Amino acid sequence: MLVAFCVFMYGVLTGFSTRFGLYWGAVYVLFVGLLKGLVGVMMTGEVCGVGQCYPISFDFLAVSFLVLSLWVIFLGVWAGLGHLSFGLRIYVGLFNVLMVVLFLFFGVGNFLLFFLFFEGSLLPMFVILGVWGAQPERIFANYYFFLYTIMGGFPLLVFILVGHGDWISGMCLFYYGELIVVESLVFFVLLLAFMCKLPLFGFHLWLPKAHVEAPVGGSIVLAGLLLKLGGFGLLRVVCLMYVESGVFYYLLMAMGVWGMFVCGFLCLRQVDIKSMIAYSSVAHMSLCLSGGVSFLWFGYKGLLMLSLAHGLVSPALFGLGNYMYERIGSRVVLSTGANQHGFYSFSFFFLFFLACNFGFPPSLSFFGELLLYFGLMQWGFFLFLMLGLGMVLMGLVMLKLFVKVFYSIGEGFIIKGGSYREVLLMWLLLVLMFLVSVFLIY
């Protein structure tokens, strides 16, 4: 593990060009070592099988997200290699920097460093979106991305600086005794950074804009990793506190469930494939937030499983959408009808990942959503009814997207099958989806 990490850092510092094989070979060794450590943690419940070094340590939660990070960044770089006309070394170097930041973010134990690495992940993606985005609108998408991330994280920084050293016990009450309203308000403001990063419905305006304008590698990493930083931070912070009730606490729960329900209807009105997939991501992440703040084991476990599942499914959908755009020249759903001819491999992958996205059993998404439903149904029958309707609605949206793209009325296009690189990319995501499902379910 140590040798692999040293070789990995050597590749980061010395650049791309002739060291590409050595660099990604080290990444592969590091990935295998972390996967071995993850299995050791699951079998023994100890951290020593992974490796621990103060102030950086890795438990089951950190290793799970770190394995996901290494895999998704590798696939993101690989997916973007055939689409760049300039700046290949800088492009790969930015993903290297992002990988190092995520490595430190998932393993750090200090809350101030936790926040710095949490916000530091913004910078590489900000440059990737601004430089390699396709349209001039990428500048406005970057503004939204930067504004929501910075403004949402500012209250968390204030709480960390003010309450450093005793922030968990004293910060939630904020020295106001037993005032439940104030406690729930502080809890709401404290989680703003994670609500913007997930994002929760209402704090989501930056996400569709960023996905539509980002290159394919940026979309894969943005959907597979940066949204999961909010879920990881939510698991780390919420597990250290408890809020009994309060107006803002119930508001937070309602916003999560309502966001899933409303985003289903918003998906029905979208004409852009990437925008539709982005709104489906908002729906799932809003549900994750409600489960995370339920303070129940079902909610925590469901948040973890759905986040990891979404981190594999969503990049695959964005990759497939981009491959279709390259061949057809449009992402408008109505203009891509009857494209099944010569596109059988992609239609299979599209149907598989769409089914995983709306929680078709026995996918990991199904078990994650099921645990979240068990955790949230204890809050009332009306909430459970909204969750059930939202689940059915998301299934209809995904099936409608598949039918519109491949089997709707129209002349269609004569499309050649995917290249070996593209098909192998989808198979890698499919295999990892299966492996993660087996590990986390059984």
N, C-alpha and C positions, 0 to 999 in steps of 0.2 A: 504494500500500500504506500509506504513512504517513498520507495523508489519510483513508483508510478506517478505519485504527486510531484516529485522533483522533475521527472521528465516532462510532465505536463506543464509545469511552470517554465521550464526551459523553452518549450514550444511557444508559450505565451509571450515570453520576453524577446525571442529571436525572430518571430514573424512566421509567415506562411510558406510560400514558395517550395523549396526542396525538402522542407521538414514536415510536410503534410502527413506523410505516412507515419513517421515517428511520433508526431503529436497525437494523431487520432489512435495510434496503437496504445499510447499511454492512457488516453481517455478510456479505451476499451478495458485495459487492465484495471484501471480505477473503478470502472463500472462493475466489473466482475467481482472485485474485492468488496465493494459496498453491498452488492447483492448477496455475497456470502455472509457479510456481517449482518445484513437484514435477516437472513434466515437464522443466524445464530441468536439474534435478539428474540425472534419469535419462538425459538425452541427453548431457550434458557431464561429469557427475561432479563438478561444482563447486558450491560453496555460494553464490557471489556472485549467482547468479540468484534466490535467495530473499531474501537480506538478512542482514547480520551486524552485530551491535553488542555489544561486550563489556559485561557478562558474559553477554549473551543472544545465542545463535547458533542457527541452524537448519540441520541437515543433512537428508539424505533420511529418516532414521528419525524425526526430530522433526516434519518437515513432514507425513509420512504420518499420524502420530497426531493432529497438530493439525487437519488437514483432516477426519479422522474426528470429532474433538471438536466442531468448528463445526457439522458436519452433524447429528450426533446430538442436540446440545443444542437446535438449532433445531427438530428434529422432536419432541423431548421437550416443549418449551414449547408447540408447536402442538398436540400430542396432548392436553395437559392443559387447554387453554383452555376447552373445553366441559364440563369436569367439576368446576370450582371454584365453590363457593358463597360464598366469602369470600377476602379477602387476595390478589387477583389481582396487584396491584402488588408485594407482598412476594414472592410466588411467583416472578414473572419476575425480580425483582431478585436473588433467591438463585441462579438459574441464570446471571445475569450475573456474579455474583461467582465462581461455579464456573468459568465460561469464562475469566475473567482468571487465576484460579489455575492452570488447566491450561495456558494460554498461557505463563505463566512457568515452570511445571514442565517442559514439554517443551523449552524453550529455554535454561534456566539451565545454567551450566557449573561452578558451585561445588557441592561435595557437601553442605555444610551447608544451603545454600538449596534444593538438590535434596530433602533430607529434609523441610525445613519446608513446602515446597509439596506434597510427597507426602502429608504428614499433614494439611495445611490443606484438602485437598479433602474431608476428613471432615465439617467443620463445616456447609457448606451442605446436604449430603445428610442430616445428622443432624437439622437443623431441618425440612426438607421431610418426612422420614419421621415425625417426631414431631408435626407440626402437621396435615398433610393426610392422614395415614394413616386408614384407614377404621375399624379396630377398636381396642378398648382394648389388645389384645396388642401394638400398635405400640410401647408403652413398653418391653416386654421385648425386642422386636426391636432397638430402639435401644440398649439395654444391651449386648446381644451384639455389635452392630456396633461400638460404641465400645470395648468391652473388648478384642476381638480385634485391632482396628486399633492401639490404643495399646500394648498389651502386646507385640504382634509387632514394632512399630517401635522399642521401647526399646533392644534390643540393637544395632540399626543405629546409633542415635544415640550410644550409648556408643563404638562402634568409630570413628565419625567424629570425635568429640571427642578420644579418646585418640590416634588415629593421624593427626590433621590435618596435612597437609603431606607425610607419607610413609606414608600408610595402605595403599596398594596393595601396596608391596613388603614392608613390615614387618608388616602386620596379619594377613595370612593365616597366616603362621608364628607370629605373636604372640610373637616372641622365644624360641621353643622349638626353634630349630635345624631339624632335618630330621625331627621327630616327625610321621609321616604321620597318625596317629590324631588328634593335636591339631589339625593343619592341617585335616583333614576336619571336625572338630567346630566349629572356628571358622567354616569355610565354611558349615556347616549353620545355625549361629546367626545368621550375618550375613544369610542369606537368609530369615529368619523373617518379616520385614516383607512381603516379596514373596509368601511362601507364604500369609500370611493375607489379602493383598489379592487374589490371583488368583481364588479360593482353592484351595489344594491340599487333596485329600481328607484329613480329619483336622483341618483348620483351617477347615472350611467351615460350621460350625453356624450362623453368623450369616446366611449368604446366603439359604437358603430362608425363614427368618423375615422377613428384610428385604424380600424380593420379595413375599411373600404380603401383607404389611401396607402396602407402599408404594403411593402413587397411580400412575396409569399413566405420567405423565411421569417420576416418580422411578424406576420400574422400567426404563423405556427408558434413562435416563441411567446408572443403576446397572449394568445389564447391558452397555451399549455402551461405557462409558467407565471407570468406577471399577475394574472388574476388569482393564481393559487397563493401568492404571497399574502393576500388578504385573508384567505382561509387559514393559512398557517399561523399568521399573527393572531387571528381570532382564537384559535385553539390554545396558543401560548398564553394569551392575556386573560381570556375568560375563565380558564381553569384555575386562575389564581384569585378569583373574587367571586362574590355572590351578591345578587340583588334580588330581594324578595318580591317587590312589586313597585308600583309607581306608574304615573301617566306615561312617561317617556319610555319606560320599559315595555309596556303594552303597545305603545306606538311602534316600537322597533319590531316587535313580533308581527304586528299587523302589516307593516310595510313589506316585510319579507314575503308573507303569504300573498298579499295583494299584488306584489311585484311579479310573482310567478304567474298569477292569473291574467294580469293585464298584458304582460309581454307575450302571452300566447295569442291574444287578439292583435297585438302589434305585428307579430310575425305574419299573420294572415294578410296584412296590408302592405308588406314589403315586396318590392319588385326586384331588388338586387339580392343575389344569392348570398353574398358575404354579409350583407346587412341582416338578412333573415337569420343566418347562423349566429351572428353577434347578439341579436335580441334573444335567441334561445339560450345563449350563454348567460345573459342577464337574468333570465327566468330561473335557471338552475342555481346560479350563485345567490340570488335572493332567497331561495329556499334553504340554501346552506346557512345563510346568516340566521334565519329563524331557528334552525336546529342548533346552531352554535350557542345562541343565547338562551336556550331552553334550560340549561344547567342540568341536563339529564344524560345518562350514559348513551341512550339511543341517539340523542342529538349529536353528541361528540363523535360517536362511531360513524353515524351517517354522514356527517360533514367530512370526515376523513375519506371515507370510501367514495363519496360522490365527487369530491375534489380530485382525487387521483384518477377516477374514471373519466371525468371531464377533461383532465389534462392530457389524456390520450385520444379521446374521441374528437374533441373540437379541433385540434391541429390537423387531424386526418380530413375532416370536412372542409376546412379552409384550403388544404392542399388540393383536394379533389375539385373544389370550386375554381381554384386558380388554373388547374390543368384544363378544365373545360373552357375557361376564358381564353387561354392561349390558342386553342384550336378553333373556337367559334368566333371569338372577337367580341363577345358580349357576356355580361353577367345578368342581364335581364331575364327573369324566369320565363316570361311569355315568349321570348325569342329563342329559346333553347329546346323547343318541343320535338318529340320523336327522334331522339338522338341515340337510340339503343343500337342502331346498326353500326357494327364495327367497334362498338364501345362496351362490349360485354364485360370485360374485366373491371372497368371503372363502375359500371352499373352494379356489379356484385359488391364492390367495396362501398359504394355509396349507400346501397340498401343496408349493408351490415352496420355501418357506423351510424346511419340515421336510426336504425332500430336500437342500437346501444344508447343513442342520445336521448330517446324518449323512454328508456328504462325497460326494454324488452328482456324478459327472463331467458337465460340465467346470467345476463351480463352483470358486471359490477355496478353499473348505474342502477339497475333494478334493486339490488340489495341495499345500496346506499339510500335510494329514495324510500324504500320500505322502512328502513330504520328511522329516517326522518319523520315519516308519517306516524310511526309508533310513538315517537317522542312528542310530536305536536298535537296528536289527537287527544292528549290528556288535557289540553287547554279548552276544549269545548267541541260540541258537535258541529257548530257552524264553521269552525276552522277546519275541521276534518272534511266537511263537505266542499269547501273551497279548494282544499288540496286535491281531492278526488277529481273535481271538475278541471283543475289545472293540469293534472296528469293526463286525462283524456284529451284535453285540448292540445297539449304538446304532441301527443301521438298523432292526432289528425293533421297538425301542421307539418310534421316530418313526412308523413305519408303523402300529403298533398305536394310537397316539394319534390319528392321522388317521381310521382306520377307526372307532374308538370314538366320536369326536365327530360324524362326518358320516354313517356308514353302518351303525351298529350297530342292533340290534333295539330298536324303541321307536316311540312315536307321533310323537316329535319336536315341533318348534315351528314355527309359521308365522312366519318372520322376514323382515322387510324387508331389502333390500340395504343396504350401507353408504352413509353420506352421502358427498358429494363430497370433503369434507375427509379422511375416513378412507381412501377409496379412493386419493386423491391421495397421501396419506402413504405408503401401501404401494407405490405406483408409484415414488415418489422413492427409497425404500430399494432397490427392485428395480433401478432404473436405475443407482444408485450401486454396487450390488453387481456389476453387469455391467461398469461402467467400471473399477472397482478390479481386477477379475479380468483384464481386458485389459491394464491397465498393468503389473501385477505379474507376470503370466505371460509376456507377450511383451516 
